[in-house]
Structure formats: structure tokens, C-alpha cells
Amino acid sequence: MTSAPATAGPPSTPSAPAAGSPARRPPGLRAQIILGVTVVHLLLVAAVTVDMVERQRAFLTRHAAEETEGLASMLAVNSSSWVLANDVVGLGEVVASLRGQPELRYALVASASGQVLAHTDHQKVGLYLVDPPSQAMLRGEARPQVIHADEALLDVAAPVSSSTGEHIGWVRVGQGQQSIIESLATVRRFALIYGLMATALGVLFAVVVGTRLSTRIRRLLAVSQGVRAGQKQLRTGMSGRGELGRLGAAFDAMLDDLQERERESDRLESELLHAQKLESVGRLAGGVAHDFNNLLTAIVGNAQSLLEGLPPGEQRTCAAEILEAGRRATEVTRGLLAFSRKQLVSPVRLDLCELVRGMERLVARIIGEDIEVVLKVPGQPIQVYGNRGQIEQALMNLATNARDAMRHGGTLTVEVDEVELGASEVALRGLAGGRMARIAVRDTGAGMDATTRARIFDPFFTTKEVGKGTGLGLAMVYGNLRQHGGFIEVQSAPGEGTTFQLYLPLAPPAAAGQ
């Protein structure tokens, strides 16, 4: 009966891991360090242990050979006179005196022809004695020689010489090696204990080093992954003189620098968006303001004529209100026109120190007696190119806002100085240079929260009551600084007051005679 042929199937392929089964992870850094250090340490311990055992073996063997050679030499010296006298009895006594030597297997004295003259024991001689040395080996040699050596027996031959140096015989001494074997066993036990202790210490060292290194590297990895996930405030907190400590400190410094650059980029991007928004609003405001100003001119002129021709009464009061509303609308229109301008009007060389000193009395009258005005102005001039009226208007707007923020009194500080901006800020702001004039206007008022601070330069945004503010004051200040090629920054927090910093490009040095 024949079996049916098996159906041929596709060649077998390695089975893929089942879906959902965890992938086999490679050993971590800690395991690799522990394994590597342990293997290297084991190899070193094994090499040191083998070397120690071999050195001890060589020492014990050399020591045993020296003792046996000394015993053979002594027997040869003591036997020389008896060999010359051919006195077997005396030789027997000399040989018998060696029977108390530990581990002595045999001792014999032979003539030059090879005849055994005396020995310790026939049975031991027959059991342990190896082939005798040849005459050629001993002839002319005046020292003992090892004939045979293994772990069981050390066989040493020594020549017997007369007083004239003539070779008259030889002696043989066979010494057991049991003490060496026991000593080596003890050495091996100690070597094993040493190896185990050294291995345990090596593994402990590897665990400590591997844990320390892997912990720091895992910290670096965790921080980098966290930063990639958006947790930009994470830091490794690592320090030290080692490579990993310096790497962690450099990594933290890099993250701090990146975060600072990102904050600076966000700030400049916000300013750019704000400038673009103001530019769009300015274009619209400029177009509307021109037409609206023409209408207001007619309204104000007719209201003035009507007011002059009416007697006191309700109609005259209404005409006065129309005239006042027209004038206020005219001021708003003028603000819109100033805000919409892109070019600086009639710029001249100005000394900011002299300008700020000249406004001291006017500012003091505007803000009231319960607010102290402090000027910090250097003695040397700080010159810029600009429009005096626009700069004075900007300072008056800031002083008025400071007065409204300090309803219960306080201090208004105006400081003028020169500053040097960083290259990155100069490039990002598109400035001509980093040397700038700065006017800082600082009050001790209520301050602003972040939401208000983000909108204070928007046109028509105000925190004042209806009818008490147009929302164009700070927008006009912002526009004036932009027209002068500068910029403005604000620092404020609730309960900590507000500081406005106005930056203006310095004027180039004046030529002789100017």
C-alpha cells in the first residue's frame, strides 16, 4: 500500500509576533553598563587569580626544590668519606639519619659505576625511583640536579666528590609534594574567596555607576521629550565637573536661551501684529478723518455763528452743547489724522533733557498737588531728530494717564538716559542702530493686568468712564514713536504701578557751527 504524495506548500517563514504582543526591547543603558563592567571585572579577577595561583605554585616548587637540593648536597658531603672507604655500614647510618625528614620517599648512595651502596628502604626505592641519571649528565657537574618533578615526587641527584674533586659516586633523594599540593589547595580556596568578593564588589560598583549614569541620561531624555511635547519649563537640574554634569548644565542653558528667544519672538510678533493692525486702522481713520473734518468745520462754524446770535435761554444752551460736541469731535479727528500719518512732520534737532525740563511746570499743574513730580535728567544733552509738539503731546498723554491711575496721590518719575540695545533686538525691530535715547515715565498707581496691558495701544480702547476718554491717547503715543523711528514698551502689574519707556533714535553728532 502506497501513501498519497503530500501536497507541496509554500516555504515556511519565521512567524511574526502576534498582534498586540509587546515588542522585545533591547537592554537599557543601565543593563549594558552593568553587564559590560561585570564582564571586564570578571576577566580581570580571573587573570589576577590565575596569576596569583601560578606565582604561588612556582614559589612553592622552587622552595621545595631548594630544600631537596640542599638535603641531597648535605647527603653527598656526608657520604664522600664513607664512599672512599667503601664502608657500607657507615653509609647506612648516614642514610638512615634522613628517615626523619618529612615527606621523604627515599634516599640512596651509589658508586660511580651505579651500584647502590646504601638506601633508606628497598620498597620505597623500587616504588618511587625513576631512571638513574646518566654519567654524562653528572660528569663535571658539581651541583645537585632535578631528575624528575611532578605533583607526586621531586627526584634530585647530587654528585659525590673526593677532596681532590674526583667523581666517586652520586646520591639520590626523593621528596614527596603533598605539602605543596595542600598549600596550593589553600591558595586556590583563598583565591576563590577573593574572586567572589572582588566580583561582588565589581557588580556593586557596576550597578552604582550604571544607575548613576543611566539616571542622568534618562533625565536628559525625559526633559528633551517633555520639551518636545510642549513642557518648556522642564529642566534637568544637573551640574558638576563631569561630562554629564556639564552636558546637563549646557542643556538647561540652551533651554533657557531658547525659551528667552521664544518669549522675545512672541513679544516682537505681537508688536508686529499690533503695528499692522494700527496701520490698517490708521489708513481707515485717515480716509474718514479728512472727510469728517470738513463736515466738522461747517458744523463748528455754524454753531459758533448761531451761538453768537441767540439770547440767553434754552436754545443758546443747545447751541453751546452743539459747539462743544463739534470741538470735541474736532479733537478726535485731529487725533485720527495724527495717528494716520506715516511720515514725521517738520523734524528738528531736539535736546530731550531740555524738553523734559521745560515741561515740568506744565505737567505739575495738570496732575495736581497731591502727586510729586521727580525728574532724573542728565547734565549733558541727549539729542534726537523729531517733532517737539508730538513728543510733548506723548508725554502729556502719559502724564494724564498717570494722574488718573494715582487718584489718592503718588509719585510720577520722568527719567531720560541713553541705552544700548542688543544686536538681536536691533535686527528684529529693523532699527538703524543699537544706541537709543530713552524716556521712562513711571507712576506709583494701581497698575494694569495682562489683559489690559495687551490692548492699551489699540485705537478707541479705554478703561475710563464713558465721555471721559476717547481711547486715542496711547494709540497716538504709539503712532508718534513709530513716526520717529522708535518704539514704546510698558511694564505694569496690579498694585505695582506702570512704567512706559519711550525709545527714540539718537541724532548723529552735529557738524561744526550747528
C-alpha positions in Angstrom: 0.0 0.0 0.0 1.5 3.3 -1.1 0.7 6.6 0.6 -0.5 9.6 -1.4 2.0 12.3 -2.0 1.9 15.2 0.3 0.7 18.5 -1.1 3.5 20.9 -1.6 3.0 24.1 0.4 4.7 27.5 0.5 8.1 27.6 2.1 8.0 28.2 5.8 8.7 31.7 7.0 9.5 32.9 10.5 6.3 33.6 12.3 5.7 37.3 13.0 4.9 38.3 16.6 1.3 38.1 17.3 -0.7 41.4 17.2 -0.7 43.1 20.5 2.2 41.2 21.8 4.9 43.5 23.4 7.9 44.1 21.2 11.2 42.8 22.6 13.0 45.8 23.9 16.8 46.0 23.7 18.6 46.1 27.0 18.8 49.5 28.5 21.9 51.5 29.1 22.0 50.6 32.8 21.9 46.9 32.0 24.5 47.3 29.3 26.8 49.2 31.6 26.4 46.6 34.4 26.9 43.7 32.1 30.0 45.3 30.4 31.7 46.4 33.7 30.9 43.0 35.2 32.4 41.0 32.3 35.5 43.2 32.3 35.8 42.9 36.0 35.4 39.1 35.9 38.1 38.8 33.3 40.5 40.9 35.4 39.7 39.0 38.6 40.2 35.7 36.7 43.5 36.8 35.3 44.7 38.1 38.7 43.6 34.9 40.4 45.3 32.6 37.9 48.4 34.7 38.0 48.4 34.6 41.8 48.0 30.8 41.9 50.7 30.3 39.3 53.1 32.5 41.2 52.4 30.7 44.4 52.9 27.3 42.7 56.2 28.5 41.2 57.3 29.8 44.6 56.4 26.6 46.4 58.0 24.4 43.8 61.2 26.5 43.8 61.3 26.4 47.6 60.8 22.6 47.7 63.5 22.1 45.0 65.9 24.2 47.0 65.2 22.2 50.2 65.6 18.9 48.4 68.7 20.0 46.6 70.1 21.1 50.0 69.3 17.8 51.5 70.9 16.0 48.6 74.0 18.2 48.8 74.3 17.5 52.6 74.0 13.7 52.0 76.6 13.9 49.3 79.1 15.7 51.5 78.4 13.4 54.5 78.8 10.3 52.3 82.0 11.2 50.5 84.5 9.8 53.1 82.4 6.6 53.5 82.3 6.0 49.8 86.1 6.4 49.5 86.4 3.9 52.4 83.8 1.6 50.8 82.2 1.4 54.3 78.6 0.3 53.7 77.8 0.3 57.4 78.8 3.9 57.8 76.9 4.9 54.6 73.8 3.1 56.0 73.9 5.2 59.2 74.3 8.4 57.2 71.3 7.5 55.0 69.3 6.3 58.0 69.7 9.7 59.6 67.4 11.2 56.9 64.5 9.0 57.7 63.0 11.6 60.0 62.7 14.1 57.1 59.0 14.9 56.4 57.7 13.5 53.1 61.0 11.7 52.3 60.3 9.0 49.8 63.8 7.5 49.5 67.5 8.4 49.8 70.3 6.3 48.4 74.0 6.5 47.8 75.5 4.8 44.7 79.0 4.3 43.4 80.3 5.8 40.3 79.6 2.6 38.5 75.9 2.7 39.6 76.0 0.2 42.4 73.6 1.1 45.2 75.7 1.2 48.4 73.1 2.4 50.9 69.4 3.3 50.9 66.5 4.0 53.2 64.1 1.3 52.1 64.2 -1.2 49.2 60.4 -1.0 48.8 60.3 2.8 48.5 63.3 2.8 46.2 61.6 0.4 43.9 58.3 2.2 44.1 59.4 5.8 43.5 62.9 5.6 41.9 63.0 6.7 38.3 65.7 6.1 35.8 69.1 7.0 37.2 70.9 10.0 35.7 73.5 9.2 33.1 77.1 9.6 33.8 77.3 12.2 31.1 74.7 14.3 33.0 76.6 14.1 36.3 80.2 14.2 35.0 81.7 17.5 35.6 78.6 18.8 37.4 79.4 19.8 41.0 75.9 20.7 41.9 72.6 18.9 42.5 70.2 18.4 39.6 66.4 17.8 39.5 66.0 14.4 37.7 62.2 14.3 37.9 59.4 16.6 39.2 55.7 16.2 39.2 52.8 16.7 41.7 53.7 13.4 43.5 57.6 13.3 43.5 60.6 15.5 43.3 63.7 13.5 42.5 67.1 15.2 43.0 70.6 13.7 42.2 73.8 15.2 43.5 77.4 14.1 42.7 79.7 12.7 45.4 83.2 14.0 45.1 86.5 13.4 46.8 88.6 16.1 48.4 90.5 16.4 45.1 87.3 16.9 43.2 87.2 13.4 41.7 83.8 12.0 41.0 83.4 8.9 43.2 79.6 8.4 43.2 76.3 10.0 43.5 73.2 10.3 45.8 69.5 10.4 45.1 66.8 12.0 47.3 63.1 11.6 46.5 60.8 14.1 48.2 57.0 14.0 48.2 54.9 17.0 47.0 51.9 16.6 49.4 52.7 19.8 51.3 52.8 21.7 48.0 49.5 20.2 46.9 47.9 21.2 50.2 49.4 24.7 50.1 48.1 25.1 46.5 44.7 23.9 47.6 44.7 26.5 50.3 45.8 29.2 47.9 43.1 28.2 45.5 40.4 28.4 48.2 41.7 31.9 49.2 41.8 32.9 45.5 38.2 31.7 45.1 37.0 33.7 48.1 39.0 36.7 46.8 37.5 36.3 43.4 33.9 36.0 44.7 34.4 39.1 46.9 36.0 41.1 44.2 33.3 40.0 41.8 30.6 41.1 44.2 32.3 44.4 44.7 32.7 44.8 41.0 29.0 44.0 40.3 28.0 46.5 43.1 30.3 49.1 41.5 28.8 48.4 38.1 25.3 48.8 39.5 26.1 52.1 41.2 27.9 53.5 38.2 25.3 52.2 35.7 22.5 53.5 37.8 24.1 56.9 38.2 24.9 57.3 34.5 21.6 55.9 33.3 19.6 58.0 35.8 21.3 61.2 34.4 20.9 60.2 30.8 17.2 59.2 31.4 16.7 62.6 33.0 18.1 64.3 29.9 15.9 62.1 27.7 12.8 62.8 29.7 13.4 66.5 29.7 14.0 66.6 25.9 10.9 64.5 25.3 8.9 66.8 27.7 10.2 69.9 25.9 9.2 68.4 22.5 5.7 67.7 24.0 5.4 71.4 25.0 6.5 71.4 28.6 9.0 74.2 28.0 9.6 74.8 31.7 11.3 71.5 32.3 15.0 71.5 33.3 17.4 68.7 34.2 18.9 70.5 37.2 22.2 68.7 36.6 25.5 70.2 37.4 29.1 69.2 38.3 32.5 69.0 36.7 31.9 65.7 34.9 30.9 65.4 31.3 27.3 64.5 32.1 27.1 67.4 34.6 28.4 69.9 32.1 26.2 68.4 29.4 23.1 68.8 31.6 24.0 72.4 32.6 24.6 73.2 28.9 21.3 71.6 28.0 19.5 73.7 30.7 21.3 76.8 29.5 20.2 76.0 25.9 16.6 75.6 27.0 16.7 78.9 29.0 18.1 80.6 25.9 15.6 79.1 23.6 12.7 80.0 25.9 14.0 83.5 26.2 14.3 83.8 22.5 10.8 82.4 22.1 9.4 85.0 24.5 11.3 87.7 22.7 10.0 86.4 19.4 6.4 86.2 20.7 6.8 89.8 22.0 8.1 91.1 18.7 5.5 89.1 16.8 2.8 90.7 19.0 4.2 94.1 18.3 4.4 93.4 14.6 0.7 92.3 14.6 -0.2 95.3 16.6 1.6 97.6 14.2 -0.1 96.0 11.3 -3.4 96.4 13.0 -2.7 100.0 13.8 -1.6 100.7 10.2 -4.9 99.2 8.9 -6.9 101.3 11.3 -4.8 104.3 10.6 -5.5 104.1 6.9 -9.2 103.8 7.5 -9.1 106.6 10.1 -7.1 108.9 7.8 -9.5 108.5 5.0 -12.6 109.0 7.2 -11.0 111.9 9.2 -10.3 114.1 6.2 -13.9 114.0 5.1 -15.3 114.2 8.6 -13.1 117.1 9.4 -14.6 119.1 6.5 -18.0 118.4 7.9 -17.0 119.3 11.4 -15.6 122.6 10.1 -19.0 123.6 8.8 -20.8 122.3 12.0 -18.5 124.2 14.3 -18.6 127.4 12.3 -22.4 127.4 12.0 -22.7 126.5 15.7 -20.4 129.4 16.6 -22.5 131.9 14.5 -25.7 130.5 15.9 -24.4 130.8 19.5 -23.4 134.4 19.0 -26.9 135.4 17.6 -29.1 133.7 20.3 -30.1 135.4 23.5 -29.6 133.5 26.8 -32.0 130.6 27.1 -32.6 127.0 26.3 -31.8 127.4 22.6 -28.5 129.2 23.4 -27.7 126.3 25.7 -28.4 123.7 23.0 -26.2 125.7 20.5 -23.4 125.8 23.1 -23.7 122.0 23.5 -23.6 121.5 19.7 -20.4 123.7 19.6 -18.8 121.8 22.4 -19.6 118.5 20.8 -18.2 119.7 17.5 -15.0 120.9 19.1 -14.6 117.6 20.9 -15.2 115.8 17.6 -12.6 118.1 16.0 -10.0 116.9 18.6 -10.9 113.3 17.9 -10.5 114.0 14.2 -7.1 115.6 14.8 -6.0 112.6 16.8 -7.1 110.3 13.9 -5.2 112.4 11.4 -2.0 112.4 13.5 -2.4 108.7 14.1 -2.8 108.0 10.4 0.4 109.9 9.4 3.3 107.7 8.3 5.9 110.4 7.9 7.3 112.7 10.6 6.1 116.3 10.3 8.8 119.1 10.4 11.5 117.2 12.3 14.2 119.3 14.0 17.2 118.5 16.3 15.9 118.4 19.9 17.5 118.1 23.2 15.3 115.7 25.2 16.8 116.8 28.5 15.9 120.5 27.8 12.4 119.4 26.5 11.6 117.5 29.7 12.8 120.2 32.0 10.7 122.7 30.1 7.5 120.6 30.6 8.0 120.2 34.4 5.7 123.1 35.5 3.0 122.3 32.9 3.0 118.6 34.0 2.8 119.6 37.7 -0.2 121.8 37.1 -2.0 119.1 35.1 -1.5 116.2 37.5 -2.3 118.2 40.7 -0.6 119.0 44.0 -1.1 115.5 45.6 1.3 113.9 43.1 5.0 114.5 43.3 6.9 115.0 40.1 10.5 113.7 40.0 12.9 114.4 37.1 16.0 112.4 36.5 17.7 114.2 33.7 21.5 114.1 33.0 23.5 117.3 32.6 24.8 116.6 29.1 22.3 116.9 26.2 20.7 113.9 24.6 19.7 114.9 21.1 17.2 113.3 18.7 15.5 114.4 15.4 11.8 114.8 16.0 8.7 117.0 16.2 8.6 118.8 19.5 4.8 119.1 19.6 4.3 115.3 19.0 6.9 114.4 21.7 5.3 116.9 24.2 1.9 115.6 23.3 3.1 112.0 24.0 4.5 113.0 27.4 1.3 114.9 28.3 -0.8 111.9 27.4 1.3 109.6 29.7 1.2 112.2 32.5 -2.6 112.4 32.2 -3.0 108.7 32.4 -0.6 108.5 35.4 -2.7 111.1 37.1 -5.9 109.0 36.6 -4.1 105.9 37.9 -2.9 107.8 41.1 -6.3 109.1 42.4 -5.0 109.1 46.0 -1.7 110.7 45.2 1.7 109.2 44.5 4.9 109.9 42.6 5.5 110.5 38.9 9.1 110.0 37.8 10.4 111.0 34.4 13.9 109.8 33.6 16.0 110.5 30.4 19.1 108.5 29.5 20.9 106.6 26.7 20.8 102.8 26.3 22.5 100.3 24.0 20.2 97.6 22.6 21.3 94.1 21.7 22.1 93.2 18.1 19.2 90.7 18.0 16.6 93.3 19.1 18.0 95.8 16.6 17.7 93.3 13.8 14.2 92.2 14.8 12.9 95.7 15.2 14.6 96.9 12.0 16.4 99.8 13.7 19.3 101.7 12.2 21.5 101.2 15.3 21.5 100.0 18.8 22.2 103.3 20.5 18.9 104.9 21.6 17.6 107.7 23.7 15.1 106.6 26.4 12.4 108.5 28.3 11.0 106.4 31.2 7.7 107.6 32.7 7.0 105.8 35.9 4.0 106.1 38.3 3.0 104.5 41.6 -0.6 104.0 40.6 -2.9 101.0 40.5 -1.2 99.3 37.6 -2.7 97.1 34.9 -3.4 93.4 34.5 -2.1 91.4 31.5 -5.4 91.7 29.6 -5.5 95.5 29.8 -1.8 95.7 29.1 -2.2 93.8 25.8 -4.8 96.3 24.5 -3.7 99.7 25.8 -2.3 100.8 22.4 -5.4 99.8 20.4 -7.4 102.7 19.0 -10.5 103.6 20.9 -9.7 101.2 23.8 -10.1 102.9 27.1 -10.7 101.9 30.7 -12.2 105.3 31.6 -15.8 106.1 32.0 -18.0 106.9 29.0 -17.4 110.5 28.0 -14.1 110.8 29.8 -11.8 109.3 27.3 -11.6 108.8 23.5 -9.2 105.8 23.6 -6.8 107.5 21.2 -4.2 108.9 23.7 -1.9 105.9 23.9 -2.6 104.9 20.3 -1.4 108.4 19.3 1.7 108.0 21.5 2.4 104.6 19.8 1.9 106.2 16.4 4.2 109.2 17.3 7.0 106.9 18.4 6.7 104.8 15.2 6.8 108.0 13.1 10.0 109.0 14.9 11.6 105.6 14.1 11.4 104.4 17.7 9.1 102.2 19.8 7.4 102.1 23.2 7.4 99.4 25.9 5.2 99.1 29.0 5.8 97.3 32.3 2.9 97.1 34.8 1.2 94.8 37.3 -1.8 95.3 39.5 -0.7 97.3 42.6 2.8 97.9 41.3 2.4 100.9 39.2 3.2 101.4 35.5 6.3 102.3 33.6 6.3 103.5 30.0 9.6 103.5 28.2 9.9 105.6 25.0 12.8 104.8 22.7 14.0 107.3 20.1 17.0 107.1 17.7 19.8 109.4 18.7 20.6 112.2 16.3 24.0 112.0 14.6 26.7 114.3 16.1 26.1 117.9 15.0 28.5 119.4 12.5 30.6 122.4 13.5 28.5 125.6 13.7 25.2 123.8 14.2 
